[in-house]
Amino acid sequence: MLILDDLTVRIAGRTLIENASVRVPVGARVGLVGRNGTGKSTLFNVITSEHHAEQGHVVIPSRWRVGRLAQEAPSGDESLIEIVLRADSERTCLLAAAETAHDPHEIAEIQTRLSDIGAHAAPARAAAILAGLGFNEAHQQRAVSEFSGGWRMRVALAATLFAQPDLLLLDEPTNHLDMRAKDVLLESLEKYNGTVVFVSHDRYFIDKLANRIFEIGDGRVEVFPGNYEDYMWRKQRAAEGEDGQAAQVASAPTLSDVPGYESPKAESRKRMNPIKLKQLQDRCQQLEEEIAELEGGIADCELKLQSFVSAEETQRQVDLLARHREDLAARMAEWEELSQALETSG
């Protein structure tokens, strides 16, 4: 179990999280939500000890392995399959030890452990993960430096999934993924037995993966059971002034392990017209689908630009890539504006 105990986090004198105490049960899929700058990524840094809390503690079982999606794309001359296989540090160390060991008992112990962790099946598993993220067999043997930044981030994601940590931290994992790759990622995470804490702007992804939502804002971490749709429903009920019923929902057994949980307070805000609200929700959904398609188009252009066909084709792909990026920026800006409107509406 991951425990945040009386946690206070500050950046440059600004309080992001204050006196927060929550528990994340084994196997939970936690989606972090909140406006930009509220501390979602900083909380990841605190969990991984890259940033120290002003007060309180993060408690992680000593035997847990923590995996986090790299913020920088891998580079160098290593092939994609080599990078992914190297993510399993225990397998890498055992294979290195096997090459230098001479004592029969030591060799036997190494081979037994390699068998226990499925080391010999690892290349096939790594290849399957890479294939699901869009890399065919030939791509997997190429050096990572031959690919664009978006595709190299897919390699980083593949390596993180391959390592099978007990706690998996994912910051915007669907960036650079087309719809097929997103579905593969969801399938992988649904089969994953560990605990996942993630940040994503993709509501579809949050809704499919999360079984609880942590909302970070105004220094607090509030816990909501269920997926994103459940979270939005409870927020709307609270904003409509149904505090009593919201508190009853919040006391459900699924939250009994969260000390100090308080139901959301209703805010004195004007309720949005239901028709207008539905229009905004539909437009947000449409934008999310368009964003996913554009991200897939960008990834496709970047991949095609890795191989020279002709000057005309290269120029066509460059022009198409520029249009996709311009369209993506416009849709992301509109999505952010509409999302904020939905979150602040009753």
Buried (B, 14 or more C-beta within 10 A) or exposed (E): BBBBBBBBBBBEEEBBBBBBBBBBBEEBBBBBBBEEEBBBBBBBBBBBEEBEBBEBEBEBEEEBBBBBBBEEBBBEEBBBBBBBBBBBEEBBEBBEBBEEBEEEEEEEBBBEBBEEBEBEEBBEBBBBBBBBBBBEEEBBEBBBEBBBEBBBBBBBBBBBBBBBBBBBBBBBBBBBBBBEBBBBBBEBBEEBEBBBBBBBBBBBBBBBBBBBBBBBBEBBBBBBBBBBEBBBEBBBBBBBBBBEBBBEBBEEEBBEBBEEBEBBEBEEEEEBEEEEBEEBBEBBEEBBEBBBBBBBBBBBBBBBBEEEEEEEEBEBBEEBBEBBBEBBEEBBEBBBEBBEBBBEBB
